[in-house]
C-alpha cells in the first residue's frame, strides 16, 4: 500500500465523517424538532470542515491526475463523477453555511452532501442514475441515524434527553428496517450472486457488514431494553448514553472501512478470455518508444471495470518506465499485474510502474500486466475510441486514441 493510497483513504474517511455529522444533524433536527432548533455554531463548523475536506480531496485528485492544466487532465477532473461529486459537496457545504436560519436551504445543502457520496460510489457506476438515487436514500437514512445519535449525546437535560430518545426510537424503527432490506439488494447489484472471498473488495465488504451488524444489535438493545426504562430509571439513561457512544464509535469504524473499500479495491467480475476483433490502430511514436496494438475492453452491462492493453517497443539504448496512466472515461486508471501464486491467479497494483528495457519492449495483455480502469463513468461501447494518456519516466506524456473492442486476447499481443 502506497502513502498516496493511505492519504486518499484518510481524506475519504474525514469526508464521510463531515458529511454524516453535518447532514445527519440537519436531517435529525428536522425530524425530531420540526425545524424548531436553530443551526448551531458547531454545525456551521462541521459544514466548514466538510467543505474544506472536499476542496482538499479535489486538489489531491488533480495532483493524482498529473497536476497539469492540459485538456485530458481537466476533462478527467471536471468530467468524472469523482470530480463533480466533490464540487457538489463543496458547494453544498457553502450553502449550509450561508443558509442561516432557513431550514429548507439547510436541507437542500444536506441533500447535496449526500448526493455527492451517492453519485461517486461503485453503486452509481454499476447501476447508473437509478442506482445512485437508491444508494442516496440509503446514505440519507444512515446519516439521519448518525445525526440522531450525535444529537442525543449533546443533550444535557435528562428530561429533554428522554423525550428525544423516545421520538428517535420510534422514528428509527422504519429507517433501520429499510437499511437492513437495502443491504442485500446492493450487494447483489455490486457482486452478483457469486461471493468470492479471495477478492479484497469482498473481504472489506464482509468486515463492513459485521460492524453494521453490531450497530443493529445495539440499536435493538436500545429500543427494547433501555428506552422503555428511561422514565423510571436514571441508570437506564446513563446506560443509554454509554451505548450511544459505542454505537457512534462503530459508525466511525464503518466509515473507515468504507473509505478503504472504495479506495483500495473495486468490485471485480470475472470475464472470459478476450479476442481481438478490431483493426490494429496506427503505431504511435514518442522518442525511442513505439506504441502499438493498443485496445480497451468494452464494459459488460453496467460493470464499471475495464482494462487497456498495448505493446511498447523501445528502439533506443536507454531504458524507460511506464509510471502512470489517465483516462477521461474512468475515475481511476492504475497499473496492475496478474500472476500465479500457490496455484491461484491473483492481481496486485504495480505502484512502481513497468520497466521498458532498451532494445526490447513491454507487453500489457490479459492475464499479465495491464492498465486497470475502475469507476468508468459511462458505458464503453465496442467501436468507439477513448482518450488515454500514458506517462513515461523519460519521454513524458503520450496521448492515445484507444479503440474499444469486445475483448483482447493475450495471444493477440505478441512481440
C-alpha positions, 0 to 999 in steps of 0.5 A: 500500500502506497502513502498516496493510497493511505492519504486518499483513504484518510481524506475519504474517511474525514469526508464521510465523517463531515458529511454524516455529522453535518447532514445527519444533524440537519436531517435529525433536527428536522425530524425530531424538532420540526425545524424548531432548533436553530443551526448551531455554531458547531454545525456551521463548523462541521459544514466548514470542515466538510467543505474544506475536506472536499476542496482538499480531496479535489486538489489531491485528485488533480495532483493524482491526475498529473497536476497539469492544466492540459485538456485530458487532465481537466476533462478527467477532473471536471468530467468524472463523477469523482470530480463533480461529486466533490464540487457538489459537496463543496458547494453544498457545504457553502450553502449550509453555511450561508443558509442561516436560519432557513431550514429548507436551504439547510436541507437542500445543502444536506441533500447535496452532501449526500448526493455527492457520496451517492453519485461517486460510489461503485453503486452509481457506476454499476447501476447508473442514475437509478442506482445512485438515487437508491444508494442516496436514500440509503446514505440519507437514512444512515446519516439521519441515524448518525445525526440522531445519535450525535444529537442525543449525546449533546443533550444535557437535560435528562428530561429533554434527553428522554423525550428525544430518545423516545421520538428517535426510537420510534422514528428509527424503527422504519429507517433501520428496517429499510437499511437492513432490506437495502443491504442485500439488494446492493450487494447483489447489484455490486457482486452478483450472486457469486461471493468470492472471498479471495477478492479484497473488495469482498473481504472489506465488504464482509468486515463492513457488514459485521460492524453494521451488524453490531450497530443493529444489535445495539440499536435493538438493545436500545429500543427494547431494553433501555428506552422503555426504562428511561422514565423510571430509571436514571441508570437506564439513561446513563446506560443509554448514553454509554451505548450511544457512544459505542454505537457512534464509535462503530459508525466511525469504524464503518466509515473507515472501512468504507473509505478503504473499500472504495479506495483500495479495491473495486468490485471485480467480475470475472470475464472470459478470455478476450479476442481481438476483433478490431483493426490494429490502430496506427503505431504511435511514436514518442522518442525511442518508444513505439506504441502499438496494438493498443485496445480497451475492453468494452464494459459488460452491462453496467460493470464499471471495470475495464482494462487497456492493453498495448505493446511498447517497443523501445528502439533506443539504448536507454531504458524507460518506465511506464509510471502512470496512466489517465483516462477521461472515461474512468475515475481511476486508471492504475497499473496492475499485474496478474500472476500465479501464486500457490496455484491461484491467479491473483492481481496486485497494483504495480505502484512502481510502474513497468520497466521498458528495457532498451532494445526490447519492449513491454507487453500489457495483455490479459492475464499479465500486466495491464492498465486497470480502469475502475469507476468508468463513468459511462458505458464503453461501447465496442467501436468507439475510441477513448482518450488515454494518456500514458506517462513515461519516466523519460519521454513524458506524456503520450496521448492515445486514441484507444479503440474499444473492442469486445475483448483482447486476447493475450495471444493477440499481443505478441512481440 
